[in-house]
């Protein structure tokens, strides 16, 4: 790979998501890791200090085993979910 060709960017749609443990988050967008160029999802907690977070995009979208049930790590919600 040359410096001029970037790997495909796996994009996470902006908007509200619920983590499988129950908390709300808002996806701001998708960016790249500064050194590896890996796709990263940029999101903000909608609880506590509401700090920004990043997570590899593939991990953000993957399924997890929670309470004995296979489910999405982050489930997309309607935009109105953050207005409550």
PyMOL Python script that loads the backbone (N, CA, C, O; Angstrom):
from pymol import cmd

cmd.read_pdbstr("""\
ATOM      1  N   UNK A   1       0.846  -1.175   0.000  1.00  0.00           N
ATOM      2  CA  UNK A   1       0.000   0.000   0.000  1.00  0.00           C
ATOM      3  C   UNK A   1       0.890   1.237   0.000  1.00  0.00           C
ATOM      4  O   UNK A   1       1.851   1.322   0.765  1.00  0.00           O
ATOM      5  N   UNK A   2       0.566   2.181  -0.853  1.00  0.00           N
ATOM      6  CA  UNK A   2       1.318   3.428  -0.869  1.00  0.00           C
ATOM      7  C   UNK A   2       0.620   4.448   0.018  1.00  0.00           C
ATOM      8  O   UNK A   2      -0.503   4.221   0.467  1.00  0.00           O
ATOM      9  N   UNK A   3       1.268   5.547   0.267  1.00  0.00           N
ATOM     10  CA  UNK A   3       0.684   6.592   1.109  1.00  0.00           C
ATOM     11  C   UNK A   3      -0.552   7.214   0.467  1.00  0.00           C
ATOM     12  O   UNK A   3      -1.389   7.778   1.172  1.00  0.00           O
ATOM     13  N   UNK A   4      -0.682   7.123  -0.860  1.00  0.00           N
ATOM     14  CA  UNK A   4      -1.802   7.750  -1.559  1.00  0.00           C
ATOM     15  C   UNK A   4      -3.049   6.876  -1.596  1.00  0.00           C
ATOM     16  O   UNK A   4      -4.123   7.371  -1.936  1.00  0.00           O
ATOM     17  N   UNK A   5      -2.945   5.601  -1.260  1.00  0.00           N
ATOM     18  CA  UNK A   5      -4.085   4.693  -1.330  1.00  0.00           C
ATOM     19  C   UNK A   5      -4.446   4.255   0.079  1.00  0.00           C
ATOM     20  O   UNK A   5      -3.651   3.621   0.773  1.00  0.00           O
ATOM     21  N   UNK A   6      -5.658   4.604   0.490  1.00  0.00           N
ATOM     22  CA  UNK A   6      -6.121   4.232   1.821  1.00  0.00           C
ATOM     23  C   UNK A   6      -7.000   2.992   1.745  1.00  0.00           C
ATOM     24  O   UNK A   6      -7.704   2.790   0.756  1.00  0.00           O
ATOM     25  N   UNK A   7      -6.965   2.158   2.784  1.00  0.00           N
ATOM     26  CA  UNK A   7      -7.866   1.001   2.810  1.00  0.00           C
ATOM     27  C   UNK A   7      -9.315   1.482   2.914  1.00  0.00           C
ATOM     28  O   UNK A   7      -9.559   2.611   3.338  1.00  0.00           O
ATOM     29  N   UNK A   8     -10.277   0.639   2.531  1.00  0.00           N
ATOM     30  CA  UNK A   8     -11.680   1.043   2.613  1.00  0.00           C
ATOM     31  C   UNK A   8     -12.055   1.462   4.035  1.00  0.00           C
ATOM     32  O   UNK A   8     -11.587   0.881   5.014  1.00  0.00           O
ATOM     33  N   UNK A   9     -12.897   2.469   4.121  1.00  0.00           N
ATOM     34  CA  UNK A   9     -13.345   2.964   5.423  1.00  0.00           C
ATOM     35  C   UNK A   9     -14.701   2.350   5.744  1.00  0.00           C
ATOM     36  O   UNK A   9     -15.689   2.629   5.065  1.00  0.00           O
ATOM     37  N   UNK A  10     -14.749   1.515   6.778  1.00  0.00           N
ATOM     38  CA  UNK A  10     -16.001   0.920   7.238  1.00  0.00           C
ATOM     39  C   UNK A  10     -16.699   1.993   8.062  1.00  0.00           C
ATOM     40  O   UNK A  10     -16.270   2.300   9.174  1.00  0.00           O
ATOM     41  N   UNK A  11     -17.764   2.559   7.529  1.00  0.00           N
ATOM     42  CA  UNK A  11     -18.414   3.681   8.203  1.00  0.00           C
ATOM     43  C   UNK A  11     -19.559   3.228   9.106  1.00  0.00           C
ATOM     44  O   UNK A  11     -20.328   2.331   8.759  1.00  0.00           O
ATOM     45  N   UNK A  12     -19.651   3.859  10.256  1.00  0.00           N
ATOM     46  CA  UNK A  12     -20.763   3.664  11.176  1.00  0.00           C
ATOM     47  C   UNK A  12     -21.660   4.887  11.028  1.00  0.00           C
ATOM     48  O   UNK A  12     -21.186   6.020  11.117  1.00  0.00           O
ATOM     49  N   UNK A  13     -22.954   4.665  10.802  1.00  0.00           N
ATOM     50  CA  UNK A  13     -23.843   5.812  10.588  1.00  0.00           C
ATOM     51  C   UNK A  13     -23.925   6.663  11.847  1.00  0.00           C
ATOM     52  O   UNK A  13     -24.018   6.122  12.949  1.00  0.00           O
ATOM     53  N   UNK A  14     -23.893   7.977  11.706  1.00  0.00           N
ATOM     54  CA  UNK A  14     -24.041   8.854  12.867  1.00  0.00           C
ATOM     55  C   UNK A  14     -25.434   8.711  13.468  1.00  0.00           C
ATOM     56  O   UNK A  14     -26.389   8.378  12.767  1.00  0.00           O
ATOM     57  N   UNK A  15     -25.542   8.963  14.758  1.00  0.00           N
ATOM     58  CA  UNK A  15     -26.830   8.925  15.440  1.00  0.00           C
ATOM     59  C   UNK A  15     -26.769   8.154  16.736  1.00  0.00           C
ATOM     60  O   UNK A  15     -25.691   7.759  17.180  1.00  0.00           O
ATOM     61  N   UNK A  16     -27.919   7.937  17.345  1.00  0.00           N
ATOM     62  CA  UNK A  16     -27.975   7.289  18.659  1.00  0.00           C
ATOM     63  C   UNK A  16     -27.881   5.767  18.583  1.00  0.00           C
ATOM     64  O   UNK A  16     -28.372   5.138  17.645  1.00  0.00           O
ATOM     65  N   UNK A  17     -27.242   5.204  19.585  1.00  0.00           N
ATOM     66  CA  UNK A  17     -27.102   3.755  19.727  1.00  0.00           C
ATOM     67  C   UNK A  17     -27.257   3.407  21.194  1.00  0.00           C
ATOM     68  O   UNK A  17     -26.944   4.218  22.066  1.00  0.00           O
ATOM     69  N   UNK A  18     -27.741   2.200  21.471  1.00  0.00           N
ATOM     70  CA  UNK A  18     -27.802   1.702  22.848  1.00  0.00           C
ATOM     71  C   UNK A  18     -26.808   0.552  22.971  1.00  0.00           C
ATOM     72  O   UNK A  18     -26.844  -0.402  22.194  1.00  0.00           O
ATOM     73  N   UNK A  19     -25.928   0.655  23.951  1.00  0.00           N
ATOM     74  CA  UNK A  19     -24.974  -0.405  24.240  1.00  0.00           C
ATOM     75  C   UNK A  19     -25.739  -1.588  24.824  1.00  0.00           C
ATOM     76  O   UNK A  19     -26.767  -1.397  25.474  1.00  0.00           O
ATOM     77  N   UNK A  20     -25.256  -2.793  24.602  1.00  0.00           N
ATOM     78  CA  UNK A  20     -25.976  -3.975  25.082  1.00  0.00           C
ATOM     79  C   UNK A  20     -26.141  -3.999  26.603  1.00  0.00           C
ATOM     80  O   UNK A  20     -26.991  -4.726  27.118  1.00  0.00           O
ATOM     81  N   UNK A  21     -25.339  -3.216  27.325  1.00  0.00           N
ATOM     82  CA  UNK A  21     -25.489  -3.134  28.780  1.00  0.00           C
ATOM     83  C   UNK A  21     -26.484  -2.055  29.194  1.00  0.00           C
ATOM     84  O   UNK A  21     -26.761  -1.892  30.383  1.00  0.00           O
ATOM     85  N   UNK A  22     -27.040  -1.295  28.197  1.00  0.00           N
ATOM     86  CA  UNK A  22     -28.130  -0.377  28.476  1.00  0.00           C
ATOM     87  C   UNK A  22     -27.887   1.108  28.296  1.00  0.00           C
ATOM     88  O   UNK A  22     -28.848   1.855  28.114  1.00  0.00           O
ATOM     89  N   UNK A  23     -26.651   1.567  28.338  1.00  0.00           N
ATOM     90  CA  UNK A  23     -26.383   3.003  28.249  1.00  0.00           C
ATOM     91  C   UNK A  23     -26.531   3.519  26.819  1.00  0.00           C
ATOM     92  O   UNK A  23     -26.363   2.768  25.858  1.00  0.00           O
ATOM     93  N   UNK A  24     -26.853   4.826  26.687  1.00  0.00           N
ATOM     94  CA  UNK A  24     -26.992   5.472  25.382  1.00  0.00           C
ATOM     95  C   UNK A  24     -25.692   6.135  24.948  1.00  0.00           C
ATOM     96  O   UNK A  24     -24.942   6.662  25.770  1.00  0.00           O
ATOM     97  N   UNK A  25     -25.438   6.098  23.643  1.00  0.00           N
ATOM     98  CA  UNK A  25     -24.265   6.726  23.036  1.00  0.00           C
ATOM     99  C   UNK A  25     -24.684   7.373  21.726  1.00  0.00           C
ATOM    100  O   UNK A  25     -25.642   6.934  21.090  1.00  0.00           O
ATOM    101  N   UNK A  26     -23.974   8.409  21.325  1.00  0.00           N
ATOM    102  CA  UNK A  26     -24.227   9.043  20.038  1.00  0.00           C
ATOM    103  C   UNK A  26     -22.982   8.910  19.170  1.00  0.00           C
ATOM    104  O   UNK A  26     -21.903   9.373  19.543  1.00  0.00           O
ATOM    105  N   UNK A  27     -23.136   8.277  18.012  1.00  0.00           N
ATOM    106  CA  UNK A  27     -22.018   8.180  17.072  1.00  0.00           C
ATOM    107  C   UNK A  27     -21.858   9.521  16.372  1.00  0.00           C
ATOM    108  O   UNK A  27     -22.810  10.062  15.810  1.00  0.00           O
ATOM    109  N   UNK A  28     -20.646  10.045  16.416  1.00  0.00           N
ATOM    110  CA  UNK A  28     -20.317  11.313  15.774  1.00  0.00           C
ATOM    111  C   UNK A  28     -19.900  11.060  14.328  1.00  0.00           C
ATOM    112  O   UNK A  28     -20.274  11.817  13.432  1.00  0.00           O
ATOM    113  N   UNK A  29     -19.130  10.002  14.099  1.00  0.00           N
ATOM    114  CA  UNK A  29     -18.676   9.680  12.751  1.00  0.00           C
ATOM    115  C   UNK A  29     -17.625   8.590  12.773  1.00  0.00           C
ATOM    116  O   UNK A  29     -17.386   7.945  13.794  1.00  0.00           O
ATOM    117  N   UNK A  30     -17.009   8.403  11.631  1.00  0.00           N
ATOM    118  CA  UNK A  30     -15.972   7.389  11.475  1.00  0.00           C
ATOM    119  C   UNK A  30     -14.687   8.091  11.055  1.00  0.00           C
ATOM    120  O   UNK A  30     -14.701   9.000  10.226  1.00  0.00           O
ATOM    121  N   UNK A  31     -13.588   7.659  11.635  1.00  0.00           N
ATOM    122  CA  UNK A  31     -12.279   8.246  11.333  1.00  0.00           C
ATOM    123  C   UNK A  31     -11.279   7.116  11.175  1.00  0.00           C
ATOM    124  O   UNK A  31     -11.664   5.947  11.163  1.00  0.00           O
ATOM    125  N   UNK A  32     -10.020   7.444  11.056  1.00  0.00           N
ATOM    126  CA  UNK A  32      -8.965   6.436  10.930  1.00  0.00           C
ATOM    127  C   UNK A  32      -7.963   6.588  12.070  1.00  0.00           C
ATOM    128  O   UNK A  32      -7.721   7.688  12.566  1.00  0.00           O
ATOM    129  N   UNK A  33      -7.398   5.479  12.462  1.00  0.00           N
ATOM    130  CA  UNK A  33      -6.307   5.486  13.436  1.00  0.00           C
ATOM    131  C   UNK A  33      -5.130   6.200  12.777  1.00  0.00           C
ATOM    132  O   UNK A  33      -4.827   5.942  11.612  1.00  0.00           O
ATOM    133  N   UNK A  34      -4.473   7.082  13.498  1.00  0.00           N
ATOM    134  CA  UNK A  34      -3.410   7.903  12.939  1.00  0.00           C
ATOM    135  C   UNK A  34      -2.208   7.142  12.403  1.00  0.00           C
ATOM    136  O   UNK A  34      -1.545   7.621  11.483  1.00  0.00           O
ATOM    137  N   UNK A  35      -1.908   5.967  12.954  1.00  0.00           N
ATOM    138  CA  UNK A  35      -0.741   5.213  12.502  1.00  0.00           C
ATOM    139  C   UNK A  35      -1.113   4.007  11.656  1.00  0.00           C
ATOM    140  O   UNK A  35      -0.480   3.755  10.630  1.00  0.00           O
ATOM    141  N   UNK A  36      -2.143   3.249  12.074  1.00  0.00           N
ATOM    142  CA  UNK A  36      -2.479   2.015  11.358  1.00  0.00           C
ATOM    143  C   UNK A  36      -3.493   2.233  10.241  1.00  0.00           C
ATOM    144  O   UNK A  36      -3.668   1.371   9.379  1.00  0.00           O
ATOM    145  N   UNK A  37      -4.169   3.401  10.255  1.00  0.00           N
ATOM    146  CA  UNK A  37      -5.228   3.750   9.302  1.00  0.00           C
ATOM    147  C   UNK A  37      -6.478   2.879   9.450  1.00  0.00           C
ATOM    148  O   UNK A  37      -7.366   2.916   8.598  1.00  0.00           O
ATOM    149  N   UNK A  38      -6.545   2.097  10.528  1.00  0.00           N
ATOM    150  CA  UNK A  38      -7.723   1.258  10.771  1.00  0.00           C
ATOM    151  C   UNK A  38      -8.944   2.144  11.000  1.00  0.00           C
ATOM    152  O   UNK A  38      -8.833   3.184  11.648  1.00  0.00           O
ATOM    153  N   UNK A  39     -10.115   1.750  10.477  1.00  0.00           N
ATOM    154  CA  UNK A  39     -11.338   2.528  10.705  1.00  0.00           C
ATOM    155  C   UNK A  39     -11.706   2.523  12.189  1.00  0.00           C
ATOM    156  O   UNK A  39     -11.675   1.479  12.840  1.00  0.00           O
ATOM    157  N   UNK A  40     -12.050   3.689  12.712  1.00  0.00           N
ATOM    158  CA  UNK A  40     -12.421   3.847  14.114  1.00  0.00           C
ATOM    159  C   UNK A  40     -13.752   4.589  14.190  1.00  0.00           C
ATOM    160  O   UNK A  40     -13.966   5.562  13.467  1.00  0.00           O
ATOM    161  N   UNK A  41     -14.643   4.131  15.064  1.00  0.00           N
ATOM    162  CA  UNK A  41     -15.915   4.813  15.288  1.00  0.00           C
ATOM    163  C   UNK A  41     -15.723   5.803  16.431  1.00  0.00           C
ATOM    164  O   UNK A  41     -15.264   5.438  17.513  1.00  0.00           O
ATOM    165  N   UNK A  42     -16.077   7.053  16.178  1.00  0.00           N
ATOM    166  CA  UNK A  42     -16.000   8.118  17.179  1.00  0.00           C
ATOM    167  C   UNK A  42     -17.402   8.313  17.739  1.00  0.00           C
ATOM    168  O   UNK A  42     -18.342   8.579  16.990  1.00  0.00           O
ATOM    169  N   UNK A  43     -17.543   8.180  19.057  1.00  0.00           N
ATOM    170  CA  UNK A  43     -18.859   8.301  19.672  1.00  0.00           C
ATOM    171  C   UNK A  43     -18.759   8.990  21.018  1.00  0.00           C
ATOM    172  O   UNK A  43     -17.674   9.116  21.585  1.00  0.00           O
ATOM    173  N   UNK A  44     -19.907   9.438  21.528  1.00  0.00           N
ATOM    174  CA  UNK A  44     -19.941  10.184  22.787  1.00  0.00           C
ATOM    175  C   UNK A  44     -20.986   9.567  23.706  1.00  0.00           C
ATOM    176  O   UNK A  44     -22.117   9.303  23.300  1.00  0.00           O
ATOM    177  N   UNK A  45     -20.584   9.345  24.946  1.00  0.00           N
ATOM    178  CA  UNK A  45     -21.516   8.835  25.961  1.00  0.00           C
ATOM    179  C   UNK A  45     -22.613   9.860  26.195  1.00  0.00           C
ATOM    180  O   UNK A  45     -22.360  11.063  26.149  1.00  0.00           O
ATOM    181  N   UNK A  46     -23.815   9.398  26.442  1.00  0.00           N
ATOM    182  CA  UNK A  46     -24.937  10.279  26.759  1.00  0.00           C
ATOM    183  C   UNK A  46     -25.291  10.163  28.241  1.00  0.00           C
ATOM    184  O   UNK A  46     -26.442  10.350  28.638  1.00  0.00           O
ATOM    185  N   UNK A  47     -24.285   9.851  29.043  1.00  0.00           N
ATOM    186  CA  UNK A  47     -24.437   9.726  30.490  1.00  0.00           C
ATOM    187  C   UNK A  47     -23.127  10.158  31.140  1.00  0.00           C
ATOM    188  O   UNK A  47     -22.110  10.292  30.460  1.00  0.00           O
ATOM    189  N   UNK A  48     -23.147  10.370  32.417  1.00  0.00           N
ATOM    190  CA  UNK A  48     -21.924  10.763  33.129  1.00  0.00           C
ATOM    191  C   UNK A  48     -21.366  12.066  32.584  1.00  0.00           C
ATOM    192  O   UNK A  48     -22.109  13.028  32.393  1.00  0.00           O
ATOM    193  N   UNK A  49     -20.079  12.106  32.336  1.00  0.00           N
ATOM    194  CA  UNK A  49     -19.440  13.315  31.831  1.00  0.00           C
ATOM    195  C   UNK A  49     -19.560  13.465  30.318  1.00  0.00           C
ATOM    196  O   UNK A  49     -19.064  14.438  29.749  1.00  0.00           O
ATOM    197  N   UNK A  50     -20.215  12.509  29.665  1.00  0.00           N
ATOM    198  CA  UNK A  50     -20.504  12.566  28.221  1.00  0.00           C
ATOM    199  C   UNK A  50     -19.231  12.703  27.389  1.00  0.00           C
ATOM    200  O   UNK A  50     -19.204  13.409  26.381  1.00  0.00           O
ATOM    201  N   UNK A  51     -18.199  12.027  27.822  1.00  0.00           N
ATOM    202  CA  UNK A  51     -16.912  12.124  27.145  1.00  0.00           C
ATOM    203  C   UNK A  51     -16.871  11.390  25.813  1.00  0.00           C
ATOM    204  O   UNK A  51     -17.622  10.439  25.599  1.00  0.00           O
ATOM    205  N   UNK A  52     -15.989  11.835  24.914  1.00  0.00           N
ATOM    206  CA  UNK A  52     -15.835  11.164  23.624  1.00  0.00           C
ATOM    207  C   UNK A  52     -15.040   9.863  23.768  1.00  0.00           C
ATOM    208  O   UNK A  52     -14.191   9.733  24.650  1.00  0.00           O
ATOM    209  N   UNK A  53     -15.332   8.908  22.890  1.00  0.00           N
ATOM    210  CA  UNK A  53     -14.662   7.611  22.877  1.00  0.00           C
ATOM    211  C   UNK A  53     -14.382   7.216  21.440  1.00  0.00           C
ATOM    212  O   UNK A  53     -15.047   7.698  20.523  1.00  0.00           O
ATOM    213  N   UNK A  54     -13.412   6.350  21.235  1.00  0.00           N
ATOM    214  CA  UNK A  54     -13.196   5.726  19.933  1.00  0.00           C
ATOM    215  C   UNK A  54     -13.088   4.226  20.142  1.00  0.00           C
ATOM    216  O   UNK A  54     -12.633   3.757  21.186  1.00  0.00           O
ATOM    217  N   UNK A  55     -13.516   3.485  19.132  1.00  0.00           N
ATOM    218  CA  UNK A  55     -13.461   2.029  19.168  1.00  0.00           C
ATOM    219  C   UNK A  55     -13.262   1.579  17.734  1.00  0.00           C
ATOM    220  O   UNK A  55     -13.816   2.200  16.827  1.00  0.00           O
ATOM    221  N   UNK A  56     -12.491   0.522  17.489  1.00  0.00           N
ATOM    222  CA  UNK A  56     -12.386   0.020  16.117  1.00  0.00           C
ATOM    223  C   UNK A  56     -13.784  -0.209  15.539  1.00  0.00           C
ATOM    224  O   UNK A  56     -14.640  -0.802  16.196  1.00  0.00           O
ATOM    225  N   UNK A  57     -14.013   0.260  14.311  1.00  0.00           N
ATOM    226  CA  UNK A  57     -15.339   0.168  13.693  1.00  0.00           C
ATOM    227  C   UNK A  57     -15.853  -1.266  13.654  1.00  0.00           C
ATOM    228  O   UNK A  57     -17.040  -1.503  13.877  1.00  0.00           O
ATOM    229  N   UNK A  58     -14.984  -2.213  13.378  1.00  0.00           N
ATOM    230  CA  UNK A  58     -15.414  -3.614  13.333  1.00  0.00           C
ATOM    231  C   UNK A  58     -15.892  -4.081  14.700  1.00  0.00           C
ATOM    232  O   UNK A  58     -16.858  -4.839  14.784  1.00  0.00           O
ATOM    233  N   UNK A  59     -15.242  -3.648  15.765  1.00  0.00           N
ATOM    234  CA  UNK A  59     -15.641  -4.028  17.120  1.00  0.00           C
ATOM    235  C   UNK A  59     -16.962  -3.353  17.491  1.00  0.00           C
ATOM    236  O   UNK A  59     -17.804  -3.965  18.148  1.00  0.00           O
ATOM    237  N   UNK A  60     -17.150  -2.097  17.075  1.00  0.00           N
ATOM    238  CA  UNK A  60     -18.384  -1.375  17.358  1.00  0.00           C
ATOM    239  C   UNK A  60     -19.578  -2.133  16.769  1.00  0.00           C
ATOM    240  O   UNK A  60     -20.639  -2.212  17.390  1.00  0.00           O
ATOM    241  N   UNK A  61     -19.396  -2.689  15.568  1.00  0.00           N
ATOM    242  CA  UNK A  61     -20.486  -3.351  14.846  1.00  0.00           C
ATOM    243  C   UNK A  61     -20.662  -4.827  15.193  1.00  0.00           C
ATOM    244  O   UNK A  61     -21.662  -5.428  14.801  1.00  0.00           O
ATOM    245  N   UNK A  62     -19.719  -5.424  15.915  1.00  0.00           N
ATOM    246  CA  UNK A  62     -19.795  -6.867  16.140  1.00  0.00           C
ATOM    247  C   UNK A  62     -20.837  -7.257  17.176  1.00  0.00           C
ATOM    248  O   UNK A  62     -21.323  -6.431  17.949  1.00  0.00           O
ATOM    249  N   UNK A  63     -21.158  -8.533  17.164  1.00  0.00           N
ATOM    250  CA  UNK A  63     -22.070  -9.093  18.145  1.00  0.00           C
ATOM    251  C   UNK A  63     -21.313  -9.526  19.389  1.00  0.00           C
ATOM    252  O   UNK A  63     -20.115  -9.804  19.339  1.00  0.00           O
ATOM    253  N   UNK A  64     -22.033  -9.578  20.510  1.00  0.00           N
ATOM    254  CA  UNK A  64     -21.455 -10.014  21.780  1.00  0.00           C
ATOM    255  C   UNK A  64     -22.426 -10.979  22.458  1.00  0.00           C
ATOM    256  O   UNK A  64     -23.604 -11.051  22.108  1.00  0.00           O
ATOM    257  N   UNK A  65     -21.912 -11.700  23.416  1.00  0.00           N
ATOM    258  CA  UNK A  65     -22.755 -12.583  24.209  1.00  0.00           C
ATOM    259  C   UNK A  65     -23.019 -11.884  25.540  1.00  0.00           C
ATOM    260  O   UNK A  65     -22.112 -11.732  26.359  1.00  0.00           O
ATOM    261  N   UNK A  66     -24.259 -11.460  25.751  1.00  0.00           N
ATOM    262  CA  UNK A  66     -24.627 -10.762  26.985  1.00  0.00           C
ATOM    263  C   UNK A  66     -25.847 -11.413  27.595  1.00  0.00           C
ATOM    264  O   UNK A  66     -26.854 -11.609  26.914  1.00  0.00           O
ATOM    265  N   UNK A  67     -25.771 -11.747  28.853  1.00  0.00           N
ATOM    266  CA  UNK A  67     -26.870 -12.421  29.561  1.00  0.00           C
ATOM    267  C   UNK A  67     -27.268 -13.706  28.848  1.00  0.00           C
ATOM    268  O   UNK A  67     -28.444 -14.068  28.811  1.00  0.00           O
ATOM    269  N   UNK A  68     -26.276 -14.394  28.279  1.00  0.00           N
ATOM    270  CA  UNK A  68     -26.527 -15.663  27.607  1.00  0.00           C
ATOM    271  C   UNK A  68     -27.164 -15.551  26.234  1.00  0.00           C
ATOM    272  O   UNK A  68     -27.537 -16.564  25.641  1.00  0.00           O
ATOM    273  N   UNK A  69     -27.295 -14.329  25.717  1.00  0.00           N
ATOM    274  CA  UNK A  69     -27.940 -14.094  24.428  1.00  0.00           C
ATOM    275  C   UNK A  69     -26.972 -13.377  23.491  1.00  0.00           C
ATOM    276  O   UNK A  69     -26.308 -12.418  23.883  1.00  0.00           O
ATOM    277  N   UNK A  70     -26.900 -13.854  22.247  1.00  0.00           N
ATOM    278  CA  UNK A  70     -26.065 -13.180  21.242  1.00  0.00           C
ATOM    279  C   UNK A  70     -26.813 -11.944  20.762  1.00  0.00           C
ATOM    280  O   UNK A  70     -27.974 -12.035  20.362  1.00  0.00           O
ATOM    281  N   UNK A  71     -26.151 -10.781  20.800  1.00  0.00           N
ATOM    282  CA  UNK A  71     -26.787  -9.522  20.408  1.00  0.00           C
ATOM    283  C   UNK A  71     -25.755  -8.547  19.883  1.00  0.00           C
ATOM    284  O   UNK A  71     -24.553  -8.786  19.992  1.00  0.00           O
ATOM    285  N   UNK A  72     -26.225  -7.440  19.310  1.00  0.00           N
ATOM    286  CA  UNK A  72     -25.323  -6.408  18.818  1.00  0.00           C
ATOM    287  C   UNK A  72     -24.691  -5.687  20.009  1.00  0.00           C
ATOM    288  O   UNK A  72     -25.356  -5.433  21.014  1.00  0.00           O
ATOM    289  N   UNK A  73     -23.401  -5.359  19.890  1.00  0.00           N
ATOM    290  CA  UNK A  73     -22.739  -4.586  20.950  1.00  0.00           C
ATOM    291  C   UNK A  73     -23.425  -3.221  21.087  1.00  0.00           C
ATOM    292  O   UNK A  73     -23.718  -2.780  22.198  1.00  0.00           O
ATOM    293  N   UNK A  74     -23.681  -2.552  19.952  1.00  0.00           N
ATOM    294  CA  UNK A  74     -24.383  -1.275  19.914  1.00  0.00           C
ATOM    295  C   UNK A  74     -25.551  -1.406  18.950  1.00  0.00           C
ATOM    296  O   UNK A  74     -25.361  -1.749  17.783  1.00  0.00           O
ATOM    297  N   UNK A  75     -26.762  -1.133  19.432  1.00  0.00           N
ATOM    298  CA  UNK A  75     -27.963  -1.252  18.602  1.00  0.00           C
ATOM    299  C   UNK A  75     -28.389   0.150  18.147  1.00  0.00           C
ATOM    300  O   UNK A  75     -28.563   1.040  18.980  1.00  0.00           O
ATOM    301  N   UNK A  76     -28.560   0.357  16.825  1.00  0.00           N
ATOM    302  CA  UNK A  76     -28.989   1.681  16.362  1.00  0.00           C
ATOM    303  C   UNK A  76     -30.401   1.999  16.847  1.00  0.00           C
ATOM    304  O   UNK A  76     -31.254   1.116  16.944  1.00  0.00           O
ATOM    305  N   UNK A  77     -30.630   3.270  17.148  1.00  0.00           N
ATOM    306  CA  UNK A  77     -31.930   3.736  17.611  1.00  0.00           C
ATOM    307  C   UNK A  77     -32.431   4.860  16.708  1.00  0.00           C
ATOM    308  O   UNK A  77     -31.667   5.404  15.910  1.00  0.00           O
ATOM    309  N   UNK A  78     -33.697   5.206  16.829  1.00  0.00           N
ATOM    310  CA  UNK A  78     -34.247   6.361  16.116  1.00  0.00           C
ATOM    311  C   UNK A  78     -33.612   7.634  16.682  1.00  0.00           C
ATOM    312  O   UNK A  78     -33.254   7.687  17.859  1.00  0.00           O
ATOM    313  N   UNK A  79     -33.476   8.643  15.845  1.00  0.00           N
ATOM    314  CA  UNK A  79     -32.828   9.903  16.247  1.00  0.00           C
ATOM    315  C   UNK A  79     -33.492  10.528  17.469  1.00  0.00           C
ATOM    316  O   UNK A  79     -32.827  11.216  18.243  1.00  0.00           O
ATOM    317  N   UNK A  80     -34.784  10.302  17.656  1.00  0.00           N
ATOM    318  CA  UNK A  80     -35.514  10.904  18.775  1.00  0.00           C
ATOM    319  C   UNK A  80     -35.024  10.381  20.122  1.00  0.00           C
ATOM    320  O   UNK A  80     -35.286  11.005  21.150  1.00  0.00           O
ATOM    321  N   UNK A  81     -34.329   9.264  20.139  1.00  0.00           N
ATOM    322  CA  UNK A  81     -33.884   8.662  21.405  1.00  0.00           C
ATOM    323  C   UNK A  81     -32.987   9.581  22.212  1.00  0.00           C
ATOM    324  O   UNK A  81     -32.983   9.506  23.441  1.00  0.00           O
ATOM    325  N   UNK A  82     -32.228  10.446  21.555  1.00  0.00           N
ATOM    326  CA  UNK A  82     -31.317  11.340  22.270  1.00  0.00           C
ATOM    327  C   UNK A  82     -32.000  12.629  22.706  1.00  0.00           C
ATOM    328  O   UNK A  82     -31.407  13.405  23.456  1.00  0.00           O
ATOM    329  N   UNK A  83     -33.210  12.878  22.265  1.00  0.00           N
ATOM    330  CA  UNK A  83     -33.898  14.125  22.596  1.00  0.00           C
ATOM    331  C   UNK A  83     -34.692  14.023  23.885  1.00  0.00           C
ATOM    332  O   UNK A  83     -35.317  15.000  24.297  1.00  0.00           O
ATOM    333  N   UNK A  84     -34.683  12.862  24.534  1.00  0.00           N
ATOM    334  CA  UNK A  84     -35.460  12.674  25.764  1.00  0.00           C
ATOM    335  C   UNK A  84     -34.670  13.134  26.972  1.00  0.00           C
ATOM    336  O   UNK A  84     -35.162  13.053  28.098  1.00  0.00           O
TER     337      UNK A  84
END
""", "prot")
cmd.dss("prot")
cmd.show_as("cartoon", "prot")
cmd.util.cbc("prot")
cmd.orient("prot")
